[in-house]
């Protein structure tokens, strides 16, 4: 099945048409800047531009940086609060004239990584997948089954939200060296590890491509690996989620 996958991030909105059987991108990946404030109508206009550029008429899947339940947005940590209470599937379908399916962005990326990435061979046990970028997104899989909307980036670590302590945005804003940032990330990962006892932790998002800069500094009980799909996982996973709903 062919599906347009869109990943709604803090700095960019990315989209490409995906072959959901192989996970391959069938078109170029288009990336447009996330509009300042990430207000609903502004985001809808950017998404519509991506659809138009790709001349796409079929279903669209979109990963959202929010808790998403039955298409409705329940949180807005890094986007405009006006999203809360909106059924994004209905709103985006009406705005673009295209059928939409919306899923938590980290869940989408995790779905892709479990299907086509490092989780492909993991049939048993707990996998904790994290996207580290503007914030920290999370997806937990038990024997390959997703527990949706975990949002572990908002878990407090020593009185501060985990993503405020160790996101890639924090690294850049504080101009931290990789080894300095790795100590912060280590603290967050140990907290997660002690709560969920994962067999495997997979690090995705923007920092996945820089694994060798900080990965050797991390000392954990769990096995830890960088995501194989790197920053494409959100697009692919949004398409996979949509294919499962069609």
N, C-alpha and C positions, 0 to 999 in steps of 0.2 A: 504494500500500500504506500502511496505517496502522500505526505503530509507536510505542510509548512510549519516548521518549528520556530518559535520565537522565545528568546531569553531576555527578560526585562531586568536589567541590572542597574546599579546605582549610577554608573557613569555612561553606560551605553545600552541600546536596545538592538539585539542582533537577531537575524533571521536567515533561514535557508530552507529549501525544500529537501526533505529527507526520504530515503527509501527505508521504510521501517523494517524490512526483512533483513537488510544488510547493515543498516546504520550509516550508510554512505550519504554524503551531501551531493545532491543532484544538480545544484546550482551554486553560484558564488554565494559566499556569506556576506550579507549586507549588514553593516553596523552604522547606526545613526546615534548621535548623542542623546542621552536621556534629557528631556526638557527640564529646565530649572524648576525645582519644586515638585516635579513628577505628578502634576495634577491630572485628574482623569481625562478630561477632554484633550489636553495637550499630548498625553501619552497615546490616546486613541488616534490622534492625527499622525503621529510618528509611525504607529503600527500600520495605519492605512497606507502610508507612503511606501513602507516595505512591501506590502501586498501588491501595490500598483507597480512598483519597480520590477517585481518578479512575475507580474501578470498572472497572479494566482487566483484560481476560482474555487478550489477545494477546501477541505476542513483545515483549521488552524489550531495548533496547540501552543499555549503560552505559559512559561514558567514565571511565577509572581513572587516577589520578596515579601510574602505575607502568609499568615494562616489562611487557607482556602478551604471552605466547606461547602460542597454542593454548588460551586461556582461563586459563592459569596465571599467577599474579603472581610476578615475579622481583625486584622492588625495592620499597622502602618508605621513600623519603626524607622524606615529609611525612605519612605515615600509620603506623599501628601495625605493628611488625615481624612481628607474628603473621600478617599477610597473606602473607608470603613462602612460597612453596611450595603455597599453596592454589589449587585450580582454582576461580576465582571464579564461572565460569559454572555449574558443578555445584552449588557451595555456595548461591548465590543462587537457583538454580532450585528446590533442595530447600527452602530457607527460605521461599520465597514461593509455591511451586506454579505458577510462571510460567516459560516458557522464556526464558533469558537468553543474550545475546551481549555479550562484554566486549572493549574496545579501549582502547589508550592514549588518555588524554583530549586531548592536543594533536593526536594523529593524527585523532581524531574531529572536533575543531574545524576542522582543516585540510581534511578531506574536505568539510565543509559549505561552507567559504569557497571552495574550488575549484569546487564545484558551483553554488552560488547567490550567491557574493560576488564580491570583486574578482578572484579567479582564474578566473572563468567564461570570460573571453575569452583566457586564456593557454593556448595549445596546445603551445607549444614553449619550451624553456629551463628554468631552475631557479628554483623559487619556494621561499623559506624563510618559513614561517609560524611565528610565535611567540605563545604565550599568556603574558601577563605579569600575575601575580596573587600568590598566596602564594609561588609559585616562578616559574620560567621553563620553559615547555614548548615543544617544537619539533616541527615536521613539515616534511620536505623532499620536494618533488615534482620529478621530472625528466620533462619532457614530459607532465605530468599524472599520472605514476605515483608512488605513495607509497613512500618508503623508511621502513619503520616503526621505531618505538622509538628515535629518535635521542637523545632526552634531553640536549640541548645545555645545559640549565640547570646541569648538573653538570660542564661543562667548566671547567677552571681558567683564570682570568684574573688574572695577577699574583699567583698563589699562593692565590687564593680562588675558590670555586665561583661561577660567573657569577650564579646566582640569589641568592647571599648578598651579592653586590655591587650588583645592579641590579634585583631584583624589586620589585613594588609594595609588598610587605610590608616590605622594607628601607627604601623611601622613607618609609613611614608610621612605622615603628619609630624611625627616625633623625630624623623630622620634617624631611625635606629639602624645600626649595623645588623647584618644577618644574625650574628651570634647573640647580640643583645635581644633581638626579637625572638629568637629561638627559646630563650629562657622564659619569656612570657608565654609563648605557645606551649612549652613543656608544662607549665603550671596549669594551664587550661586543660590540656589533654589528660593529665593525671587526674584531674577532677572528674572528667568524663569517664575515664577508665575505671575509677573507683565506684562510680554509680552503675555502670552498665556491663562491665567485664567483657568487652568485645574480644572476639578472636582476631579481628583485623580492623585497623583504622586506615581509611583511605583519605588522603588529602587532595582535594580538587580546588577549583577556582583559579584565580589569576596566579597564585604563588606555586601552583603545581609545576609550572615550567622551570622554576628556580629551585627545585628540590635539592640539588647537590650543594646549594649555598647554605642550607639550614638543616636538612634532613639528618646528616651525621651527628648533629648536636643533640638530637632527641633520644632520650633513654627511657623506654617504656616497657611495661610488662607485655603488652600486646604487640603483635606484628604490625608494622606501619609501612605503608607504601604510597607513592604519588599516584594520582589518577592517570590512567592510560589515555583517556580521551581529552585530557587537558581542559581547555576552556570551551570546547565544542559540546561538552556533555549536556548542558542545559537545553540547547537547541534540539539535540537528538532525543533527549528524554521527554521533552514536551511533545514531540511528534509521536513517540512510542505510547505515551499516555493517551493521546488522542486516538490512536489506532485501536487501543483497547476499549475505547468507548463507542467507536463507530460500528 
